[in-house]
C-alpha cells in the first residue's frame, strides 16, 4: 500500500490553486470541474509522479468548526518537506506570506508554520543530517 | 493559584523557559518545543491545563492574534519572591 493522495480543506479552491502553485511552487496535476467545485490536485515539481495534494472544498458543515479549532491552537493541517527552512522562510516572506511561527530549531528538525490564506496553517520542515 | 504552586512543577517551568525564548507561542508550538527540546511527552490537553495554572498565577497572559490563541510570559508575579526574601548586602560580600 502507498500514499497517493493527501490534502487540505480550503475555503476558496481557485485562490488556493494560485497560492499552492504560484506562491508555494507546486504544479497543477488535475483540475476536473465537478459542478460548483472541482477536483484539484497539485504535485511537487521535484516529484511530479509522486503523492498528489488535494485542495478540497470546505463546504461540509463540519469542516469550518474543525479547522477553526485546530488553528486556534496553532495546529497545522499538514507539513511539507523542504531542504532549507530558513531559505524558504525568506523567499515566502518576500512573497508576502504570513508566518505564524518563524524557523525554530527543534533538535533533529527545523520547522516553521505559515498561513495558506485559505483557512489552514501549514508547517514546513527540514530534517537535519543525522550526526 | 499562588505563584509558588505554579512554578513548583518542572513542566510548567519548562513552559516558562520556552516562552522566554520566544514570546507569543501557540499551544502547538509550545508542545513541539516541550517534546523535542525537553523530552516532555504530555498530551496537548495536559499542557493546556498547565497553561491554565500559569495564567491563573499571572505568569502568562494570552491573546488571540489572527485566528490563533498565543501565550506570553509575564515575570511580574516573581518580583514578590525577591521582595519577600531580598538578598542582603552582607551576603553579596561573602
Backbone of each chain as ProteinMPNN parsed JSONL, in Angstrom:
{"seq_chain_A": "XXXXXXXXXXXXXXXXXXXXXXXXXXXXXXXXXXXXXXXXXXXXXXXXXXXXXXXXXXXXXXXXXXXXXXXXXXXXXXXXXXXXXXXXXXXXXXXXXXXXXXXXXXXXXXXXXXXXXXXXXXXXXXXXXXX", "coords_chain_A": {"N_chain_A": [[0.839, -1.19, 0.0], [0.462, 2.249, -0.764], [0.823, 5.806, -0.204], [-1.049, 7.91, -2.044], [-2.475, 10.181, -2.172], [-3.065, 13.193, -0.463], [-4.258, 15.977, 1.475], [-5.858, 19.227, 1.958], [-8.614, 21.038, 3.417], [-10.034, 23.786, 1.796], [-11.089, 27.24, 1.719], [-11.55, 28.534, -0.609], [-11.249, 27.406, -3.679], [-10.016, 28.258, -6.112], [-8.423, 30.398, -5.362], [-6.807, 29.022, -3.613], [-5.533, 27.277, -5.389], [-3.957, 29.098, -6.79], [-2.303, 30.002, -4.699], [-0.988, 27.646, -3.853], [0.358, 26.896, -6.154], [1.512, 29.246, -7.559], [2.659, 30.653, -5.405], [3.67, 28.825, -3.33], [4.839, 26.974, -5.066], [4.134, 24.5, -6.142], [2.95, 22.152, -8.706], [0.192, 22.146, -10.953], [-1.806, 19.244, -11.136], [-4.294, 17.836, -11.545], [-7.358, 19.248, -12.61], [-10.427, 19.072, -12.416], [-13.593, 19.854, -13.322], [-16.37, 19.807, -11.125], [-19.296, 20.366, -11.016], [-20.288, 22.887, -8.867], [-17.861, 22.912, -7.64], [-14.428, 21.69, -7.883], [-12.201, 18.998, -8.732], [-9.209, 19.308, -7.595], [-5.818, 18.826, -7.786], [-2.404, 19.102, -6.749], [1.127, 18.696, -7.4], [4.509, 18.088, -6.326], [7.127, 19.788, -8.042], [9.505, 18.525, -7.842], [8.851, 15.926, -7.703], [6.921, 14.888, -9.699], [5.378, 12.666, -10.331], [4.682, 11.773, -7.95], [3.092, 11.736, -4.67], [-0.135, 13.126, -4.739], [-1.627, 16.269, -3.947], [-4.536, 17.296, -2.553], [-6.808, 19.93, -3.019], [-9.36, 20.576, -1.315], [-12.825, 21.429, -1.29], [-14.369, 23.31, 1.392], [-17.001, 22.945, 2.09], [-18.566, 21.21, 3.583], [-20.49, 21.136, 6.551], [-19.144, 20.413, 8.89], [-16.51, 21.048, 8.596], [-15.507, 23.754, 8.91], [-15.81, 24.42, 11.755], [-14.059, 22.482, 12.771], [-11.548, 23.082, 11.524], [-11.214, 25.72, 12.407], [-10.934, 25.273, 15.149], [-8.528, 23.797, 15.351], [-6.747, 25.619, 14.244], [-6.93, 27.652, 16.127], [-5.455, 26.599, 18.207], [-3.06, 26.592, 16.968], [-2.353, 24.473, 15.351], [-0.999, 22.841, 12.578], [-2.471, 21.994, 9.369], [-1.18, 20.297, 7.668], [2.106, 19.108, 6.674], [4.985, 20.071, 4.897], [7.964, 18.926, 3.281], [11.107, 20.512, 3.142], [14.323, 21.576, 1.812], [15.702, 23.597, 3.06], [14.693, 25.389, 5.584], [15.038, 28.038, 6.509], [15.76, 29.427, 4.16], [13.439, 29.064, 2.595], [11.626, 30.369, 4.226], [12.532, 33.007, 4.045], [12.234, 33.442, 1.271], [9.44, 33.064, 0.928], [8.365, 34.924, 2.702], [9.139, 37.255, 1.418], [7.418, 37.084, -0.671], [5.15, 37.834, 0.526], [3.941, 36.073, 2.248], [2.436, 35.089, 5.304], [3.923, 34.146, 8.271], [3.181, 32.237, 11.096], [4.799, 31.034, 12.835], [8.176, 31.485, 13.138], [11.25, 30.151, 11.646], [12.257, 27.455, 13.614], [14.481, 25.804, 15.672], [14.35, 22.524, 16.493], [15.988, 20.52, 17.363], [16.357, 17.532, 15.991], [14.98, 18.442, 13.786], [14.124, 21.376, 11.835], [11.54, 23.683, 11.952], [8.834, 25.629, 10.54], [5.859, 27.638, 10.494], [3.231, 28.506, 8.37], [0.573, 30.606, 7.032], [-1.908, 29.584, 4.855], [-3.676, 31.212, 3.554], [-6.143, 30.283, 2.878], [-7.495, 29.214, 4.91], [-5.955, 27.42, 6.364], [-3.225, 26.439, 8.531], [0.107, 25.721, 7.68], [2.806, 23.568, 8.021], [6.301, 23.783, 7.41], [9.153, 21.755, 7.026], [12.441, 20.842, 7.837], [14.677, 18.263, 7.711], [17.344, 17.645, 9.766], [20.786, 16.713, 9.063], [21.73, 13.503, 10.247], [23.858, 13.091, 13.02]], "CA_chain_A": [[0.0, 0.0, 0.0], [1.229, 3.501, -0.815], [0.002, 7.007, -0.043], [-1.015, 8.611, -3.329], [-3.252, 11.418, -2.082], [-3.291, 13.841, 0.826], [-4.835, 17.263, 1.108], [-6.435, 20.105, 2.969], [-9.85, 21.733, 3.067], [-9.767, 25.2, 1.517], [-12.341, 27.997, 1.643], [-11.668, 29.083, -1.968], [-10.381, 26.496, -4.43], [-9.195, 28.929, -7.117], [-7.406, 31.14, -4.615], [-5.874, 28.014, -3.092], [-4.711, 26.796, -6.5], [-2.932, 30.108, -7.058], [-1.331, 30.033, -3.599], [-0.167, 26.424, -3.791], [1.218, 26.815, -7.332], [2.329, 30.44, -7.811], [3.424, 31.08, -4.225], [4.473, 27.739, -2.752], [5.66, 26.42, -6.144], [3.719, 23.183, -6.636], [2.438, 22.136, -10.072], [-1.157, 21.594, -11.124], [-1.852, 17.88, -11.688], [-5.645, 17.643, -12.065], [-8.347, 20.287, -12.322], [-11.599, 18.467, -13.048], [-14.799, 20.519, -12.815], [-17.399, 18.939, -10.529], [-20.376, 21.273, -10.653], [-19.885, 24.13, -8.212], [-16.472, 22.784, -7.187], [-13.56, 20.972, -8.811], [-11.211, 18.078, -8.154], [-7.94, 19.977, -7.898], [-4.651, 18.315, -7.073], [-1.096, 19.61, -7.151], [2.252, 17.812, -7.077], [5.79, 18.781, -6.231], [7.928, 19.701, -9.271], [10.619, 17.608, -7.579], [8.321, 14.559, -7.716], [5.627, 15.094, -10.372], [4.578, 11.427, -10.329], [4.536, 11.371, -6.544], [1.84, 11.962, -3.946], [-0.907, 14.306, -5.129], [-2.148, 17.028, -2.812], [-5.892, 17.689, -2.933], [-7.356, 21.184, -2.469], [-10.741, 20.118, -1.21], [-13.716, 22.489, -0.805], [-14.691, 23.16, 2.821], [-18.439, 23.232, 2.198], [-19.243, 20.362, 4.566], [-20.657, 21.965, 7.754], [-18.24, 20.026, 9.987], [-15.117, 21.413, 8.326], [-15.089, 25.045, 9.477], [-15.558, 24.344, 13.206], [-12.863, 21.652, 12.989], [-10.33, 23.818, 11.158], [-11.092, 26.87, 13.324], [-10.465, 24.806, 16.458], [-7.096, 23.442, 15.325], [-5.989, 26.85, 14.005], [-6.888, 28.393, 17.399], [-4.341, 26.054, 18.982], [-1.837, 26.704, 16.167], [-2.009, 23.15, 14.803], [-1.023, 22.857, 11.118], [-3.273, 20.972, 8.695], [-0.263, 19.312, 7.1], [3.509, 19.502, 6.726], [5.748, 19.821, 3.672], [9.409, 18.819, 3.477], [11.941, 21.425, 2.361], [15.751, 21.367, 2.08], [16.254, 24.693, 3.859], [13.546, 26.143, 6.117], [15.36, 29.467, 6.573], [15.705, 29.971, 2.796], [12.026, 29.11, 2.195], [11.015, 31.417, 5.054], [12.88, 34.312, 3.462], [11.629, 33.531, -0.054], [7.987, 33.198, 1.023], [8.076, 36.221, 3.329], [9.291, 38.264, 0.364], [6.202, 36.963, -1.497], [4.022, 38.324, 1.309], [3.338, 35.004, 3.051], [2.478, 35.344, 6.741], [4.337, 33.012, 9.104], [2.763, 32.329, 12.494], [5.957, 30.573, 13.608], [9.399, 31.59, 12.344], [12.064, 28.937, 11.731], [12.539, 27.073, 15.002], [15.333, 24.619, 15.747], [13.794, 21.595, 17.481], [16.903, 19.392, 17.508], [16.518, 16.801, 14.727], [14.284, 19.128, 12.689], [13.814, 22.8, 11.913], [10.194, 23.847, 11.415], [8.193, 26.937, 10.538], [4.436, 27.46, 10.186], [2.696, 29.623, 7.589], [-0.864, 30.674, 6.783], [-2.088, 29.363, 3.41], [-4.673, 32.225, 3.149], [-7.395, 29.616, 2.528], [-8.067, 28.618, 6.112], [-5.091, 26.448, 7.031], [-1.818, 26.613, 8.859], [0.912, 24.697, 7.015], [4.173, 23.503, 8.543], [7.393, 23.31, 6.555], [10.068, 21.036, 7.912], [13.744, 20.436, 7.297], [15.322, 17.215, 8.513], [18.787, 17.918, 9.85], [21.573, 15.498, 8.881], [21.966, 12.775, 11.497], [25.287, 13.108, 13.336]], "C_chain_A": [[0.885, 1.255, 0.0], [0.279, 4.674, -0.598], [0.061, 7.795, -1.349], [-1.71, 9.964, -3.251], [-3.31, 11.895, -0.632], [-3.892, 15.191, 0.484], [-5.303, 18.076, 2.287], [-7.786, 20.607, 2.474], [-9.521, 23.207, 2.86], [-11.081, 25.95, 1.328], [-12.549, 28.657, 0.277], [-10.704, 28.292, -2.853], [-9.481, 27.217, -5.436], [-8.078, 29.742, -6.47], [-6.346, 30.171, -4.089], [-4.961, 27.51, -4.201], [-3.607, 27.799, -6.808], [-1.867, 30.094, -5.961], [-0.405, 28.816, -3.642], [0.745, 26.288, -5.011], [2.122, 28.056, -7.424], [3.187, 30.824, -6.616], [4.291, 29.954, -3.677], [5.334, 27.059, -3.816], [5.308, 25.003, -6.568], [3.178, 23.309, -8.059], [1.026, 21.562, -10.089], [-1.064, 20.195, -11.72], [-3.22, 17.63, -12.319], [-6.509, 18.84, -11.689], [-9.615, 19.888, -13.064], [-12.855, 19.117, -12.481], [-15.818, 19.506, -12.294], [-18.527, 19.848, -10.055], [-19.823, 22.55, -10.066], [-18.396, 24.115, -7.853], [-15.647, 22.048, -8.236], [-12.673, 20.022, -8.024], [-9.847, 18.627, -8.55], [-6.832, 19.342, -7.076], [-3.392, 18.961, -7.632], [-0.044, 18.578, -6.747], [3.505, 18.67, -6.945], [6.531, 18.683, -7.555], [9.131, 18.769, -9.084], [10.175, 16.15, -7.664], [6.952, 14.556, -8.385], [4.756, 13.84, -10.454], [4.285, 10.963, -8.903], [3.168, 11.686, -5.974], [1.152, 13.235, -4.433], [-1.494, 14.952, -3.876], [-3.46, 17.674, -3.232], [-6.304, 18.982, -2.229], [-8.873, 21.028, -2.453], [-11.649, 21.23, -0.687], [-14.162, 22.223, 0.636], [-16.18, 23.339, 3.072], [-19.184, 22.303, 3.153], [-19.319, 21.126, 5.9], [-19.696, 21.611, 8.895], [-16.845, 20.612, 9.815], [-14.709, 22.695, 9.04], [-14.86, 24.976, 10.982], [-14.296, 23.538, 13.533], [-11.599, 22.447, 12.705], [-10.13, 25.013, 12.09], [-10.497, 26.432, 14.661], [-8.986, 24.448, 16.416], [-6.241, 24.683, 15.058], [-5.873, 27.664, 15.3], [-5.742, 27.912, 18.272], [-3.042, 26.032, 18.18], [-1.423, 25.412, 15.487], [-2.094, 23.178, 13.277], [-1.879, 21.725, 10.552], [-2.4, 19.906, 8.068], [1.152, 19.875, 7.163], [4.187, 19.137, 5.415], [7.241, 19.792, 3.988], [10.13, 19.818, 2.581], [13.402, 21.151, 2.715], [16.276, 22.381, 3.083], [15.095, 25.577, 4.341], [13.824, 27.643, 6.105], [15.248, 30.112, 5.191], [14.262, 30.086, 2.313], [11.288, 30.216, 2.95], [11.281, 32.785, 4.436], [12.219, 34.492, 2.099], [10.126, 33.812, 0.061], [7.583, 34.501, 1.712], [8.157, 37.347, 2.307], [8.085, 38.254, -0.581], [4.958, 37.427, -0.738], [3.337, 37.261, 2.156], [3.517, 35.318, 4.534], [2.852, 34.063, 7.491], [3.85, 33.229, 10.528], [3.864, 31.8, 13.409], [7.194, 30.68, 12.723], [10.211, 30.307, 12.458], [12.508, 28.668, 13.166], [13.328, 25.777, 15.003], [14.824, 23.717, 16.86], [14.709, 20.384, 17.663], [17.066, 18.667, 16.184], [15.871, 17.499, 13.533], [14.246, 20.633, 12.941], [12.438, 22.959, 11.275], [9.815, 25.326, 11.378], [6.743, 26.693, 10.147], [3.906, 28.713, 9.503], [1.183, 29.497, 7.439], [-1.092, 30.553, 5.279], [-3.144, 30.29, 2.791], [-6.028, 31.61, 2.786], [-7.947, 28.834, 3.704], [-7.128, 27.773, 6.935], [-3.754, 27.023, 7.466], [-1.064, 25.426, 8.264], [2.317, 24.736, 7.61], [5.132, 23.158, 7.41], [8.483, 22.801, 7.478], [11.326, 20.63, 7.173], [14.35, 19.411, 8.249], [16.812, 17.52, 8.559], [19.565, 16.62, 9.642], [21.836, 14.815, 10.225], [23.466, 12.751, 11.776], [25.865, 11.691, 13.355]], "O_chain_A": [[1.913, 1.309, 0.674], [-0.93, 4.544, -0.789], [1.124, 8.297, -1.716], [-1.56, 10.798, -4.145], [-3.566, 11.121, 0.291], [-4.022, 15.519, -0.695], [-5.169, 17.679, 3.445], [-8.066, 20.602, 1.276], [-8.807, 23.806, 3.665], [-12.063, 25.387, 0.843], [-13.59, 29.264, 0.029], [-9.491, 28.486, -2.786], [-8.32, 26.844, -5.605], [-6.947, 29.773, -6.955], [-5.15, 30.462, -4.117], [-3.761, 27.335, -3.992], [-2.464, 27.416, -7.058], [-0.673, 30.166, -6.25], [0.809, 28.943, -3.488], [1.79, 25.641, -4.929], [3.346, 27.937, -7.374], [4.321, 31.272, -6.787], [5.508, 30.103, -3.569], [6.44, 26.611, -3.515], [6.084, 24.36, -7.274], [2.971, 24.414, -8.561], [0.703, 20.631, -9.352], [-0.337, 19.974, -12.688], [-3.305, 17.256, -13.489], [-6.402, 19.375, -10.586], [-9.846, 20.312, -14.196], [-13.156, 18.957, -11.298], [-16.089, 18.489, -12.932], [-18.697, 20.076, -8.857], [-18.992, 23.22, -10.679], [-17.754, 25.162, -7.773], [-16.118, 21.811, -9.349], [-12.426, 20.205, -6.832], [-9.387, 18.443, -9.677], [-6.884, 19.316, -5.846], [-3.317, 19.316, -8.808], [-0.272, 17.722, -5.893], [3.549, 19.817, -7.391], [6.57, 17.606, -8.15], [9.704, 18.285, -10.06], [11.007, 15.244, -7.694], [5.942, 14.265, -7.744], [3.541, 13.935, -10.626], [3.714, 9.894, -8.689], [2.203, 11.878, -6.714], [1.778, 14.291, -4.528], [-1.811, 14.283, -2.893], [-3.495, 18.495, -4.149], [-6.169, 19.115, -1.013], [-9.563, 21.307, -3.434], [-11.283, 21.913, 0.269], [-14.314, 21.074, 1.05], [-16.583, 23.822, 4.13], [-20.331, 22.583, 3.502], [-18.321, 21.701, 6.334], [-19.464, 22.437, 9.777], [-16.076, 20.67, 10.774], [-13.674, 22.727, 9.707], [-13.817, 25.427, 11.457], [-13.559, 23.875, 14.459], [-10.686, 22.489, 13.53], [-9.008, 25.29, 12.514], [-9.661, 27.13, 15.235], [-8.255, 24.765, 17.355], [-5.134, 24.793, 15.585], [-4.844, 28.293, 15.548], [-5.125, 28.699, 18.989], [-2.031, 25.511, 18.653], [-0.268, 25.265, 15.087], [-3.147, 23.503, 12.729], [-2.003, 20.656, 11.149], [-2.809, 18.752, 7.944], [1.366, 20.986, 7.647], [3.995, 18.042, 4.885], [7.723, 20.533, 4.845], [9.803, 19.954, 1.402], [13.701, 20.577, 3.763], [17.178, 22.081, 3.865], [14.585, 26.408, 3.589], [12.955, 28.433, 5.737], [14.708, 31.21, 5.059], [13.893, 31.084, 1.693], [10.437, 30.907, 2.39], [10.379, 33.614, 4.319], [11.7, 35.567, 1.799], [9.601, 34.69, -0.624], [6.576, 35.111, 1.351], [7.349, 38.276, 2.324], [7.763, 39.263, -1.207], [3.852, 37.418, -1.279], [2.273, 37.51, 2.723], [4.584, 35.749, 4.97], [2.187, 33.035, 7.363], [4.08, 34.29, 11.106], [3.869, 32.078, 14.609], [7.26, 30.042, 11.672], [9.893, 29.454, 13.287], [13.06, 29.54, 13.838], [12.909, 24.779, 14.417], [14.858, 24.091, 18.033], [14.242, 19.324, 18.078], [17.827, 19.119, 15.329], [16.185, 17.178, 12.387], [14.324, 21.101, 14.077], [12.191, 22.437, 10.188], [10.392, 26.155, 12.083], [6.423, 25.669, 9.543], [4.099, 29.83, 9.983], [0.596, 28.443, 7.682], [-0.534, 31.331, 4.505], [-3.463, 30.152, 1.611], [-6.958, 32.332, 2.427], [-8.753, 27.919, 3.538], [-7.439, 27.431, 8.076], [-3.227, 27.957, 6.863], [-1.521, 24.285, 8.328], [2.94, 25.795, 7.695], [4.814, 22.337, 6.55], [8.709, 23.339, 8.562], [11.282, 20.143, 6.043], [14.512, 19.67, 9.442], [17.462, 17.64, 7.521], [19.079, 15.545, 9.994], [22.13, 15.48, 11.219], [24.26, 12.432, 10.891], [27.058, 11.515, 13.604]]}, "seq_chain_B": "XXXXXXXXXXXXXXXXXXXXXXXXXXXXXXXXXXXXXXXXXXXXXXXXXXXXXXXXXXXXXXXXXXXXXXXXXXXXXXXXXXXXXXXXXXXXXX", "coords_chain_B": {"N_chain_B": [[-4.653, 30.766, 42.436], [-1.432, 30.404, 43.676], [1.819, 31.814, 43.121], [3.912, 30.213, 43.91], [3.025, 27.532, 43.924], [2.508, 27.403, 41.239], [5.017, 27.485, 39.965], [6.186, 25.254, 40.974], [6.125, 22.953, 39.543], [7.98, 20.98, 37.261], [7.377, 20.8, 34.493], [5.843, 23.07, 34.077], [7.751, 24.979, 34.612], [9.455, 24.536, 32.45], [7.759, 25.309, 30.381], [7.63, 28.069, 30.878], [10.339, 28.683, 30.425], [10.476, 28.237, 27.649], [8.692, 30.139, 26.708], [10.02, 32.42, 27.413], [12.134, 32.192, 25.706], [10.902, 32.542, 23.207], [8.415, 34.846, 22.704], [4.834, 34.828, 22.574], [3.589, 32.308, 21.643], [1.787, 29.569, 20.141], [-0.332, 26.884, 21.378], [0.362, 24.567, 19.969], [3.013, 25.093, 19.051], [4.351, 25.367, 21.493], [3.997, 22.765, 22.574], [5.442, 21.273, 20.716], [8.038, 22.255, 21.176], [8.376, 21.485, 23.874], [8.312, 18.723, 23.665], [10.414, 18.139, 21.828], [12.675, 19.514, 22.764], [12.752, 19.212, 25.509], [11.984, 16.677, 26.09], [9.469, 16.193, 27.078], [6.563, 14.53, 27.045], [3.852, 15.053, 27.402], [0.281, 15.17, 26.908], [-1.513, 17.359, 24.612], [-3.745, 18.343, 25.898], [-3.011, 18.127, 28.564], [-0.89, 19.943, 28.666], [-2.288, 22.24, 28.065], [-3.777, 22.466, 30.395], [-1.729, 22.967, 32.249], [-0.995, 25.468, 31.271], [-3.251, 26.894, 31.943], [-3.018, 26.948, 34.733], [-0.687, 28.471, 35.014], [-1.559, 30.855, 33.901], [-3.559, 31.563, 35.69], [-1.992, 32.162, 37.847], [-0.88, 34.441, 37.021], [1.429, 34.364, 35.564], [1.589, 33.967, 32.879], [0.144, 35.524, 29.984], [-2.598, 35.559, 27.702], [-3.594, 35.991, 24.307], [-5.698, 36.492, 21.524], [-4.443, 36.293, 18.331], [-4.933, 37.126, 15.116], [-6.269, 34.2, 14.003], [-5.462, 32.556, 15.956], [-4.724, 31.491, 19.323], [-2.405, 32.926, 21.399], [0.453, 32.789, 23.635], [2.085, 34.53, 26.27], [4.943, 35.175, 28.369], [4.882, 36.495, 31.675], [6.663, 38.216, 33.981], [6.148, 39.611, 36.309], [4.766, 38.616, 38.719], [6.822, 37.205, 39.931], [8.437, 38.997, 41.126], [7.491, 39.435, 43.67], [8.583, 37.353, 45.113], [11.34, 37.916, 45.282], [11.146, 40.293, 46.671], [10.083, 39.476, 49.059], [12.009, 37.806, 50.14], [14.638, 39.302, 50.228], [17.932, 39.661, 48.819], [20.529, 40.026, 50.998], [22.898, 42.647, 51.685], [25.288, 41.967, 52.993], [25.467, 39.291, 52.378], [26.111, 39.32, 49.721], [28.732, 40.065, 49.892], [30.149, 37.869, 50.771]], "CA_chain_B": [[-3.418, 29.973, 42.3], [-0.293, 31.24, 44.031], [2.957, 31.689, 42.212], [4.801, 29.129, 44.362], [2.481, 26.282, 43.383], [2.587, 27.436, 39.772], [6.371, 27.176, 39.473], [6.692, 24.053, 41.641], [6.093, 21.831, 38.615], [9.046, 21.137, 36.254], [6.813, 21.046, 33.154], [5.443, 24.482, 33.998], [8.974, 25.791, 34.495], [9.921, 24.4, 31.058], [6.872, 26.154, 29.567], [8.082, 29.46, 31.039], [11.628, 28.784, 29.71], [10.253, 28.323, 26.204], [8.029, 31.417, 26.398], [11.057, 33.449, 27.491], [12.919, 32.039, 24.474], [10.131, 33.25, 22.164], [7.109, 35.297, 23.17], [3.717, 34.74, 21.632], [3.516, 30.991, 21.012], [0.55, 28.792, 20.198], [-0.249, 25.607, 22.095], [1.078, 23.626, 19.112], [4.452, 25.371, 19.069], [4.844, 25.033, 22.839], [4.052, 21.306, 22.725], [6.556, 20.788, 19.899], [9.275, 22.59, 21.879], [8.482, 20.68, 25.101], [8.627, 17.351, 23.273], [11.696, 17.991, 21.13], [13.801, 20.106, 23.491], [12.749, 18.841, 26.934], [11.567, 15.288, 26.258], [8.194, 16.149, 27.805], [5.596, 13.986, 26.091], [2.48, 15.2, 27.889], [-0.706, 15.455, 25.863], [-1.856, 18.783, 24.444], [-4.721, 18.702, 26.939], [-2.275, 18.302, 29.826], [-0.146, 21.21, 28.572], [-3.291, 23.317, 28.156], [-4.104, 22.618, 31.826], [-0.595, 23.672, 32.861], [-1.084, 26.874, 30.857], [-4.318, 27.473, 32.742], [-2.467, 27.196, 36.071], [0.252, 29.592, 34.9], [-2.328, 32.067, 33.637], [-4.244, 31.905, 36.944], [-0.976, 32.739, 38.731], [-0.436, 35.7, 36.419], [2.766, 34.204, 34.979], [1.449, 34.127, 31.426], [-1.104, 36.096, 29.514], [-2.941, 35.02, 26.387], [-4.338, 36.91, 23.45], [-5.96, 35.952, 20.195], [-3.808, 37.044, 17.258], [-5.483, 36.485, 13.931], [-7.223, 33.138, 14.36], [-4.821, 31.666, 16.926], [-4.528, 31.962, 20.691], [-0.97, 32.895, 21.693], [0.805, 32.873, 25.06], [3.261, 35.339, 26.61], [5.434, 35.133, 29.74], [4.818, 37.725, 32.465], [7.507, 37.955, 35.144], [5.833, 40.48, 37.454], [4.469, 37.933, 39.985], [8.05, 36.679, 40.55], [9.032, 40.085, 41.913], [7.05, 39.262, 45.064], [9.506, 36.417, 45.776], [12.583, 38.645, 45.589], [10.849, 41.324, 47.673], [9.808, 38.812, 50.347], [13.304, 37.329, 50.657], [15.649, 40.054, 49.485], [19.321, 39.269, 49.012], [21.114, 41.057, 51.841], [24.156, 43.162, 51.152], [26.436, 41.234, 53.536], [25.544, 38.012, 51.655], [26.819, 39.575, 48.454], [30.166, 40.214, 50.134], [30.813, 36.604, 51.113]], "C_chain_B": [[-2.219, 30.856, 42.665], [0.921, 30.866, 43.184], [3.861, 30.52, 42.603], [4.325, 27.778, 43.845], [2.68, 26.251, 41.871], [3.975, 27.032, 39.281], [6.975, 25.949, 40.154], [6.825, 22.884, 40.671], [7.132, 22.016, 37.508], [8.52, 21.381, 34.837], [6.419, 22.516, 33.017], [6.671, 25.389, 33.939], [9.534, 25.721, 33.069], [9.061, 25.25, 30.118], [7.331, 27.611, 29.655], [9.419, 29.667, 30.326], [11.392, 29.007, 28.215], [9.555, 29.639, 25.825], [8.994, 32.594, 26.554], [11.901, 33.411, 26.213], [12.225, 32.713, 23.295], [8.744, 33.574, 22.687], [6.049, 35.032, 22.12], [3.654, 33.423, 20.901], [2.126, 30.385, 21.139], [0.77, 27.543, 21.035], [0.569, 24.605, 21.279], [2.588, 23.835, 19.183], [5.055, 25.008, 20.428], [4.997, 23.528, 23.016], [5.219, 20.728, 21.926], [7.877, 21.051, 20.608], [9.467, 21.712, 23.117], [8.878, 19.24, 24.763], [10.061, 17.25, 22.77], [12.873, 18.488, 21.961], [13.885, 19.64, 24.94], [12.356, 17.388, 27.159], [10.281, 15.14, 27.062], [7.107, 15.715, 26.829], [4.169, 14.031, 26.614], [1.546, 15.508, 26.729], [-0.935, 16.962, 25.749], [-2.824, 19.233, 25.531], [-4.01, 18.96, 28.265], [-1.507, 19.624, 29.809], [-1.115, 22.389, 28.674], [-3.696, 23.546, 29.613], [-2.987, 23.336, 32.567], [-0.647, 25.166, 32.526], [-2.166, 27.597, 31.652], [-3.842, 27.826, 34.147], [-1.545, 28.415, 36.037], [-0.492, 30.909, 34.682], [-3.031, 32.531, 34.915], [-3.268, 32.555, 37.922], [-0.421, 34.051, 38.181], [0.924, 35.604, 35.744], [2.744, 34.179, 33.459], [0.162, 34.891, 31.15], [-1.344, 35.56, 28.112], [-3.728, 36.072, 25.618], [-4.55, 36.218, 22.112], [-5.297, 36.867, 19.17], [-4.215, 36.376, 15.958], [-6.497, 35.449, 14.387], [-6.659, 32.21, 15.418], [-4.702, 32.332, 18.289], [-3.046, 31.801, 21.036], [-0.726, 33.193, 23.163], [2.092, 33.662, 25.249], [3.641, 35.122, 28.071], [5.251, 36.498, 30.391], [5.58, 37.487, 33.772], [7.092, 38.683, 36.416], [5.537, 39.721, 38.759], [5.727, 37.413, 40.692], [8.751, 37.743, 41.393], [8.702, 39.931, 43.398], [8.003, 38.345, 45.822], [10.782, 37.143, 46.198], [12.344, 39.711, 46.657], [10.64, 40.698, 49.051], [11.111, 38.325, 50.99], [14.422, 38.053, 49.921], [17.055, 39.527, 49.794], [20.006, 40.372, 49.815], [22.494, 41.455, 51.32], [25.356, 42.392, 51.697], [26.59, 39.874, 52.858], [26.315, 38.187, 50.352], [28.321, 39.618, 48.656], [30.881, 38.884, 50.328], [31.094, 35.787, 49.873]], "O_chain_B": [[-2.004, 31.907, 42.062], [1.021, 29.774, 42.625], [4.5, 29.908, 41.747], [5.129, 26.97, 43.38], [2.982, 25.206, 41.295], [4.095, 26.314, 38.288], [8.146, 25.635, 39.937], [7.553, 21.93, 40.944], [7.179, 23.072, 36.877], [9.155, 22.095, 34.061], [6.635, 23.13, 31.972], [6.642, 26.44, 33.298], [10.025, 26.719, 32.542], [9.576, 25.842, 29.17], [7.411, 28.305, 28.642], [9.624, 30.702, 29.692], [12.029, 29.86, 27.597], [9.798, 30.186, 24.75], [8.821, 33.634, 25.919], [12.327, 34.447, 25.703], [12.871, 33.373, 22.482], [7.989, 32.679, 23.068], [6.334, 35.015, 20.923], [3.662, 33.399, 19.67], [1.393, 30.644, 22.094], [1.903, 27.187, 21.361], [1.383, 23.871, 21.84], [3.348, 22.883, 19.353], [6.132, 24.417, 20.502], [6.006, 23.062, 23.546], [5.904, 19.814, 22.385], [8.745, 20.179, 20.646], [10.574, 21.246, 23.386], [9.668, 18.618, 25.473], [10.83, 16.397, 23.215], [13.966, 17.93, 21.868], [14.961, 19.664, 25.539], [12.388, 16.908, 28.293], [10.03, 14.091, 27.656], [6.771, 16.447, 25.898], [3.364, 13.152, 26.307], [1.965, 16.039, 25.7], [-0.602, 17.732, 26.65], [-2.74, 20.358, 26.025], [-4.357, 19.887, 28.997], [-1.472, 20.34, 30.809], [-0.803, 23.408, 29.29], [-3.932, 24.683, 30.022], [-3.242, 24.201, 33.404], [-0.38, 26.016, 33.376], [-2.016, 28.771, 31.992], [-4.21, 28.868, 34.691], [-1.608, 29.28, 36.911], [-0.101, 31.948, 35.214], [-3.098, 33.727, 35.198], [-3.661, 33.397, 38.729], [0.416, 34.691, 38.817], [1.517, 36.622, 35.388], [3.783, 34.355, 32.822], [-0.77, 34.904, 31.955], [-0.408, 35.157, 27.421], [-4.421, 36.913, 26.19], [-3.701, 35.466, 21.635], [-5.557, 38.07, 19.142], [-3.891, 35.213, 15.716], [-7.465, 35.776, 15.073], [-7.276, 31.199, 15.755], [-4.594, 33.553, 18.402], [-2.498, 30.701, 20.975], [-1.573, 33.766, 23.848], [3.058, 33.498, 24.504], [2.772, 34.909, 28.917], [5.44, 37.532, 29.749], [5.18, 36.646, 34.578], [7.626, 38.403, 37.489], [6.011, 40.139, 39.816], [5.714, 37.202, 41.904], [9.559, 37.424, 42.266], [9.514, 40.249, 44.266], [8.217, 38.52, 47.021], [11.244, 37.001, 47.33], [13.233, 40.001, 47.457], [10.97, 41.296, 50.075], [11.297, 38.416, 52.203], [15.085, 37.459, 49.07], [17.321, 39.019, 50.883], [20.062, 41.519, 49.373], [23.157, 40.696, 50.613], [26.332, 42.177, 50.979], [27.701, 39.352, 52.765], [27.073, 37.309, 49.939], [29.097, 39.272, 47.765], [32.082, 38.781, 50.079], [31.647, 34.691, 49.968]]}, "name": "protein", "num_of_chains": 2, "seq": "XXXXXXXXXXXXXXXXXXXXXXXXXXXXXXXXXXXXXXXXXXXXXXXXXXXXXXXXXXXXXXXXXXXXXXXXXXXXXXXXXXXXXXXXXXXXXXXXXXXXXXXXXXXXXXXXXXXXXXXXXXXXXXXXXXXXXXXXXXXXXXXXXXXXXXXXXXXXXXXXXXXXXXXXXXXXXXXXXXXXXXXXXXXXXXXXXXXXXXXXXXXXXXXXXXXXXXXXXXXXXXXXX"}
